[in-house]
């Protein structure tokens, strides 16, 4: 892994501002006499991701992390204010916002078309946004392949021919193609073997240093969050219950739920 100078994020410039965001899920009725119920999935969520920051969002399954991710991407409705790259989601052009924020999902097999080839998948965002000539797009594909630890020999390969780690590298590459201001990684290593997951984590750190990436990293694993992130927010039942620097939250947690998450981490006794 190459050595880099320590990079500090810009506290005076944000790429994502979320203020008082709510999301409610309406359950379907059960049986003839069943009643629909409203359940709050996100409850008054506010957070800011600064330029060049790796922001970690941690919490158990079902706490609302993925729903928040989908709200940022515009995939679910919400109430509240959200600004991405200086543009509000409601007033900003949809394609422009899509350029500003991209996502890497948990399962690359489900998020990548299995019958398409790697080169086609990487070039697709550029074609959709009508960016560059065919030669320029091909050059950009080769650049990104090198960034994600692959090479041009992977261009003709189908996704079904790749390993899980290689698929996730391609998914990260697709997210990088438009030079977004923010990348959301939603449980990006939880479906991978531990050793492969560690390689992907190190790849994200490498890309952060090389490209000054801003990253919202979502996970249920506090050890991974602490290793990778500058700032941590802890979510429980759709609410942010604790927020602070990674060192503060990990070494001196204030909320009982954060303490419970830390106590659940396996300890190796020698």
Secondary structure, DSSP 8 states (H G I E B T S, - for coil): ---------EEEEEEEEEEEEEEEEE----STT----EEEEEEEEEEEEEET-EEEEE--TTSSHHHHHHHHHTSS--EEEEEETTEETTTS-HHHHHHHEEEE-S-HHHHS-TTSBHHHHHHHHHHHTT-S-HHHHHHHHHHHHHHTT--GGGTT-BGGGS-HHHHHHHHHHHHHTTT-SEEEEESTTTTS-HHHHHHHHHHHHHHHHHH---EEEEES-HHHHHHH-SEEEEEETTEEEEEEEHHHHHHS--SHHHHHHHHTS-----
